[in-house]
Amino acid sequence: MSSKMQTLFLTSLLAAFAAFTAFASAQVVDTEPRMITVVENQENVNLHCRIGRSTNLCLIQVPGFAQFSASPTEPSPVAGLKYFGEGYERGSCGVTIERVTADNSGNMTCTLLVGGKTVMGAIEIVVAFPPEQPFIEARSANLDQVVVDSKLTFDCEAARGNPAATISWFLDNEQIYEGVRPVEPEENFDEVSGKRFFTARSSLTRSIRAEDNGKRLTCQAEHMAYPKGASRTDLVLNVNFQPQALPDQTVYGLQLGRTATASLVINANPPPIVMWNIDGVDYHQGSENGRYAVAIPEALGNNRYNVTLTIAGLTLEDLSKMYTLRASNSFGVEEYRVMLRSQDEVINESSGVGIGEIVGLVLAVLIVLTAVALILVARATGRWCFRGKGSSTSTSAAKIGETDTTDNGVGETMLPLPPGSAAAANGRSAVASRSPSEVVVDCRQPSMERPAAGDVNASILRPFNLRSNPFDGSLYLTGPSAGREPQYSVNSSNFDNASVLSDSSSTVTGYGAVGDPNQVGLPSSAAAGAGQKRWIPHQQRELLEKQAQLLLSGAAIKRKRETEIL
C-alpha cells in the first residue's frame, strides 16, 4: 500500500515539476508542423516534437484523449494514439493520430525530460468541418419582376464552417469580378458542442442586361471539408424587357408572281404582340387580309421570336412599298423597317460595277492625269521631245511662196536698201570694219538683167547674186547656168534670224560694191531705190533663210567633189 502511494506521489511530483518548468523551456522545442488543419475522419495524422539532446521521457497530451507516456519500444496505453519519431536518443517525441475527430481540435502538447529538466512544445490542431450549403438572397427585389437596366444586389452565405469558406460568383460558368464585395467572416462558438465555427458572406451588385435573361447566377463556396471541395447554389435570372431594337432589314431573293415570306427575329420578354403596317394599313397578328397574312410570333427559345409576313403573288408594286413592324409587350414598344428585294434586282446588282472595277477606273484616271501633267511640264520647260520644237520646221515642207497675211507686220524685218544708196554705202563700211573672226562672203551683182520692179515673186528662186569663188572678190559668174551657183562659205555661228534680211546685223555680206545681202535673189523693188525699207513676213523670212542655208551647203559639197575630180 505504501509503495503504491509512493509511486503516485512521484508521478504527481513529476507532473507538477513539468508544468512549473514548461513555459520557461518551451521555446527550445522544435515542432513540426506548428499548426495543422485536418478534417474529420482523416487518418494517420503525424505530429512531431524535437530537441537537440537525447530525452528520457516523452509525455503526449492530445485534445479528446488522456495524457500518456509515448515510448518507441513500448505499446501505447491509449487507443487511437501511438508513438511517432526517431527515438529518445535523438530527442524525438511525437504522436500519430489514427483517425481525427472533431474532439481533437485544440493544442497538442509534448513534454520532454532532458538532463533533469522538462521542456514543452505545442502544435495547434484545427479540425475542419464543412459549412452549410450556401444560399443566395436578393435584396429588396422580386426576382420574378426583374427589369432590364435595373441594379440588383445579391448576398451569398455559407454558415457554420471551420475554417471559413471562400465564396465566388459565376454567371453561366463565367466568373464575375466586377461588383463583388467580400465580407469579413463572422466567428461563433457553440457552447453545447464546444466548437468554434465561422460564417462566410459575399455580395454582388450588378446592372441587369437583356442578355442576362435565362442565365444561371451561381454562388460557389470552397472548403476543404466539402466532399468535392466546393458547393454551389444556382439562381436562374428572369429578366423582363421590351422588344430589342434592330437595324433596317432587307429581305432578298424574292420571286415576282410567287408567294413571298418576309421574316424577322426579335428578342423580347414576355412574348411580343406584333402588327404590320403596309402603306398606312395595319395588319394584326393572326389575321389574313387580301394578299397579306400575319402569323403569330413563333418562339425559338431564349426569348427569341420569329415574326413572318406572307404576301401572295408578289408584284413590282410590292417591292416599292415600305413595311413597318410594330412589336410590343408590357415593358415597351419597338418598330422595325423591312424592305423587299426581288431576285432579278439582286442579279443586276451583282453584275454591276464592283469594287475591283472602281479601283481600276480610279487608277486609270490617275495615270492619265499624271501623263497629262508630265506632258504639260515638258512642253512648258522644253524637255524631252519638245526640245527646240519651236524652231525645227522641216525644210522639205517649206513653201517659199507662202506669205503671212495675219500677223500685220509682227515679227517682220526690213530688207536692205538697193545698191547705190547711202545706206548701202554705209553697209560696205560696216563690212570693212568687221572682226577677222567672221567669215565674210562677198557676192557681186551679175551682169544679167533683173526682172521688173513690180514682178518680185518671179525672181525669188533665181539667185543671180551668187559667185563661183567666195574667197575671190574679183571673180564674177555670168550666164544662166552660173546663176544657180551657191555661195561656198558662211559664218554659221552668226547666221541667225537677222543675218540674211537685216542690213545692220548680217554676217553674210558681199556682192561686191553692191552689198546686197539677199542670198536667194530677191530683187529690189522700185520703192527701195527711193530710200524706203521693204518689209517681209516673219514666216517667209525663216523659210528664205533655210533655203539659203540649203543652197550654200549644196554648193560647198559640189565644189568639194569637183576639186577631188580635178
Sequence and secondary structure as in RCSB ss.txt:
>XXXX:A:sequence
MSSKMQTLFLTSLLAAFAAFTAFASAQVVDTEPRMITVVENQENVNLHCRIGRSTNLCLIQVPGFAQFSASPTEP
SPVAGLKYFGEGYERGSCGVTIERVTADNSGNMTCTLLVGGKTVMGAIEIVVAFPPEQPFIEARSANLDQVVVDS
KLTFDCEAARGNPAATISWFLDNEQIYEGVRPVEPEENFDEVSGKRFFTARSSLTRSIRAEDNGKRLTCQAEHMA
YPKGASRTDLVLNVNFQPQALPDQTVYGLQLGRTATASLVINANPPPIVMWNIDGVDYHQGSENGRYAVAIPEAL
GNNRYNVTLTIAGLTLEDLSKMYTLRASNSFGVEEYRVMLRSQDEVINESSGVGIGEIVGLVLAVLIVLTAVALI
LVARATGRWCFRGKGSSTSTSAAKIGETDTTDNGVGETMLPLPPGSAAAANGRSAVASRSPSEVVVDCRQPSMER
PAAGDVNASILRPFNLRSNPFDGSLYLTGPSAGREPQYSVNSSNFDNASVLSDSSSTVTGYGAVGDPNQVGLPSS
AAAGAGQKRWIPHQQRELLEKQAQLLLSGAAIKRKRETEIL
>XXXX:A:secstr
 HHHHHHHHHHHHHHHHHHHHHHHHGGG EEESSEEEEETT EEEEEEEE SS  SEEEEE TTS  EE  SSS 
 SSTTEEEESS GGGTEEEEEEEE  GGG EEEEEEEEETTEEEEEEEEEEEEB     EEEETT  GGGEETT 
EEEEEEEEEEEBS  EEEEEETTEEE TTEEEEEEEEEEETTTTEEEEEEEEEEEEE  GGGTT EEEEEEE TT
STTSEEEEEEE  EEB       EEEEEE TTS EEEEEEEE BS  EEEEEETTEEEETT EETTEEE   EEE
ETTEEEEEEEESS  HHHHTS EEEEEEETTEEEEEEEEEEEHHHHHHHHTS  HHHHHHHHHHHHHHHHHHHHH
HHHHHHT GGGTTGGG   GGG  TT    SSTTTT EEE   TTSHHHHHHHHHHHTS TTS        SS  
  TT  GGGTT  TT  S TT TT    STGGGG   S   GGG STTTTT TTT S   TTTT    TT     
TTGGGT  EEE HHHHHHHHHHHHHHHHHHHHHHHHHHHH 
